[in-house]
Amino acid sequence: MALTIHYRLSLAAASYSHVQRLLKALRKEAVQLGFSRVGHLQKLGEPALVRDPDQPGVTHAIDPIVALGFRTWPSEGEAEASFGLSRYPAAVLRKDGASFPTGLPLWCSRGFCSTGTADDEQHGGVVNFVRCHIGVVALLEAAARMGFRVEVLDDAAYWETRDVLALARNARKHIELMAVFAATMYELSQDHGDLIEAIGVQDSSLSKVFKLIWLTRSRGPGRSSEAESYL
């Protein structure tokens, strides 16, 4: 449920050495942008899902022939974003012996960063989230300047608007929504524990989090001391 920015990078035609140079430059840009951590350039890629044109609803997972990329953590916390490019086979060979073109660019990759997870108060709350989200967008802008084709779907709409105040308000709304969700889950668990167990919420520590949020949210007489004793 965290706010997420999804992106796709691609190149129509390029040699491996050119891709390597571009990714080295993009990695350097991440360092210069002040990302909290930037990993080394390495073999890094995921299978691509390709729809079968002759079998509606069927997709094929295609492993890359070559993959290169690096991992980043744009701000404090666990929000991670990977950037890279992979080269895939030009065609998919089905089990029945038939084949069809993948339709993928020569070099491409998909990635995402759940920047909403960066809003943890221990890492700076909304300020840390804004830093994380703006950092990812800035790196994608740098990729576009370098010649990558960049496609973005931004849950927070910052890619389209570049409105920092709206981004911060979006983050605050998300935090409030998650608090309400957690409190509601706890309240439901009081009368519908069997339902909560059925959907897989069995971790007692998770239940504890729900109760703590509910206690601090209620803030009625004695609630603060009750929350402290529960801790």
For each residue, the residues with C-beta under 8 A, 3 or more apart:
1: 116 177 178 181
2: 114 115 116 117 174
3: 114 115 116 129 133 155 156 170 171 174
4: 112 113 114 115 116 155
5: 112 113 115 133 136 137 152 153 154 155 156 158 159
6: 110 111 112 152 153 154
7: 110 111 112 136 140 150 151 152 153
8: 108 109 110 111 150 151 152
9: 83 84 85 108 109 111 143 148 149 150
10: 85 105 107 108 109 148 149 151
11: 14 19 22 85 105 106 107 108 147 148 149
12: 105 106 149
13: 106
14: 11 18 19 22 106 107
15: 18 19
16: 19 20 66 68
17: 20 21
18: 14 15 21 22
19: 11 14 15 16 22 23 68 85 107
20: 16 17 23 24 41 68
21: 17 18 24 25
22: 11 14 18 19 25 26 85 146 147 148
23: 19 20 26 27 41 68 69 70 83 84 85
24: 20 21 27 28 41
25: 21 22 28 29 146
26: 22 23 29 30 83 139 142 143 146 148
27: 23 24 30 31 38 41 70 83
28: 24 25 31 32
29: 25 26 32 33 139 142
30: 26 27 33 35 38 70 72 74 83 139
31: 27 28 34 35 38
32: 28 29
33: 29 30 74 135 138 139 142
34: 31 135
35: 30 31 38 72 73 74 75 135 139
36: 73 74 75 76
37: 72 73
38: 27 30 31 35 70 71 72 73
39: 42 70 71 72
40: 70
41: 20 23 24 27 68 69 70
42: 39 68 69 70
43: 67 68
44: 67 68 69 70 71 82 84
45: 64 66 67 68 69 84 86 109
46: 64 67 86 109 110
47: 61 62 63 64
48: 61 62 64 86 88 102 104 108 110
49: 59 60 61 62
50: 59 60 62 92 102 103 104
51: 58 59
52: 55 56 58 59 60 92 94 100
53: 100
54: 98 100
55: 52 58
56: 52
57:
58: 51 52 55
59: 49 50 51 52
60: 49 50 52 92 94
61: 47 48 49
62: 47 48 49 50 88 89 92 102 104
63: 47 88
64: 45 46 47 48 67 86 87 88
65: 86 87 88 89
66: 16 45 86 87
67: 43 44 45 46 64 84 85 86 87 109
68: 16 19 20 23 41 42 43 44 45 84 85 86
69: 23 41 42 44 45 82 83 84 85 86 109
70: 23 27 30 38 39 40 41 42 44 82 83 84
71: 38 39 44 80 81 82
72: 30 35 37 38 39 80 81 82 83 139
73: 35 36 37 38 77 78 79 80 81
74: 30 33 35 36 79 81 113 115 118 131 132 135 136 139
75: 35 36 79 118 123 124 128 129 131 132 135
76: 36 118 123 124 128
77: 73 117 118 120 123 128 132
78: 73 117
79: 73 74 75 113 114 115 117 118 132
80: 71 72 73 113
81: 71 72 73 74 111 112 113 136 139
82: 44 69 70 71 72 111
83: 9 23 26 27 30 69 70 72 109 111 139 143
84: 9 23 44 45 67 68 69 70 109 111
85: 9 10 11 19 22 23 67 68 69 107 108 109
86: 45 46 48 64 65 66 67 68 69 107 108 109
87: 64 65 66 67 106 107
88: 48 62 63 64 65 102 104 108
89: 62 65 92 102
90: 101 102
91: 99 100 101 102
92: 50 52 60 62 89 99 100 101 102
93: 97 98 99
94: 52 60 97 98 99 100
95:
96:
97: 93 94
98: 54 93 94
99: 91 92 93 94
100: 52 53 54 91 92 94
101: 90 91 92
102: 48 50 62 88 89 90 91 92
103: 50
104: 48 50 62 88 108
105: 10 11 12 108 149
106: 11 12 13 14 87
107: 10 11 14 19 85 86 87
108: 8 9 10 11 48 85 86 88 104 105
109: 8 9 10 45 46 67 69 83 84 85 86
110: 6 7 8 46 48
111: 6 7 8 9 81 82 83 84
112: 4 5 6 7 81
113: 4 5 74 79 80 81 132 136
114: 2 3 4 79 117
115: 2 3 4 5 74 79 118 129 132 133 136 156
116: 1 2 3 4 119 129 155 171 174
117: 2 77 78 79 114 120
118: 74 75 76 77 79 115 123 128 129 131 132 133
119: 116 125 126 128 129 171 174 175
120: 77 117 123 125 128
121: 124 125
122:
123: 75 76 77 118 120 128
124: 75 76 121 127 128 131
125: 119 120 121 128 129 175
126: 119 129 130 168 171 172 175
127: 124 130 131
128: 75 76 77 118 119 120 123 124 125 131 132
129: 3 75 115 116 118 119 125 126 132 133 171
130: 126 127 133 134 164 167 168 171
131: 74 75 118 124 127 128 134 135
132: 74 75 77 79 113 115 118 128 129 135 136
133: 3 5 115 118 129 130 136 137 156 158 167 171
134: 130 131 137 138 158 164 167
135: 33 34 35 74 75 131 132 138 139
136: 5 7 74 81 113 115 132 133 139 140
137: 5 133 134 140 141 152 154 158 159
138: 33 134 135 141 142
139: 26 29 30 33 35 72 74 81 83 135 136 142 143
140: 7 136 137 143 144 150 152 159
141: 137 138 144 145 150
142: 26 29 33 138 139 145 146
143: 9 26 83 139 140 146 148 150
144: 140 141 148 149 150
145: 141 142
146: 22 25 26 142 143
147: 11 22
148: 9 10 11 22 26 143 144
149: 9 10 11 12 105 144
150: 7 8 9 140 141 143 144
151: 7 8 10
152: 5 6 7 8 137 140 159
153: 5 6 7
154: 5 6 137 157 158 159 160
155: 3 4 5 116
156: 3 5 115 133 167 170 171
157: 154 160 161 163 166 170
158: 5 133 134 137 154 161 162 163 164 166 167 170
159: 5 137 140 152 154 162
160: 154 157
161: 157 158 166
162: 158 159
163: 157 158 166 167
164: 130 134 158 167 168
165: 168 169
166: 157 158 161 163 169 170
167: 130 133 134 156 158 163 164 170 171
168: 126 130 164 165 171 172
169: 165 166 172 173
170: 3 156 157 158 166 167 173 174
171: 3 116 119 126 129 130 133 156 167 168 174 175
172: 126 168 169 175 176
173: 169 170 176 177
174: 2 3 116 119 170 171 177 178
175: 119 125 126 171 172 178 179
176: 172 173 179 180
177: 1 173 174 180 181
178: 1 174 175 181 182
179: 175 176 182 183 213 217
180: 176 177 183 184
181: 1 177 178 184 185
182: 178 179 185 186 209 210 213 214
183: 179 180 186 187 210 213 214 217
184: 180 181 187 188
185: 181 182 188 189 196 201 210
186: 182 183 189 190 207 210 211 213 214
187: 183 184 190 191 214
188: 184 185 191 192 195 196
189: 185 186 192 193 196 201 207 210
190: 186 187 193
191: 187 188
192: 188 189 195 196
193: 189 190 196 197
194: 197 198
195: 188 192 198 199
196: 185 188 189 192 193 199 201
197: 193 194 200 201 202
198: 194 195
199: 195 196
200: 197
201: 185 189 196 197 206 207
202: 197
203: 206 207
204: 207 208
205: 208 209
206: 201 203 209 210
207: 186 189 201 203 204 210 211
208: 204 205 211 212 230
209: 182 205 206 212 213
210: 182 183 185 186 189 206 207 213 214
211: 186 207 208 214 215 230
212: 208 209 215 216 227 230 231
213: 179 182 183 186 209 210 216 217
214: 182 183 186 187 210 211 217 218
215: 211 212 218 223 226 227 230
216: 212 213 219 223 224 227
217: 179 183 213 214
218: 214 215 223
219: 216 223 224
220: 223
221:
222: 225 226
223: 215 216 218 219 220 226 227
224: 216 219 227 228
225: 222 228 229
226: 215 222 223 229 230
227: 212 215 216 223 224 230 231
228: 224 225 231
229: 225 226
230: 208 211 212 215 226 227
231: 212 227 228
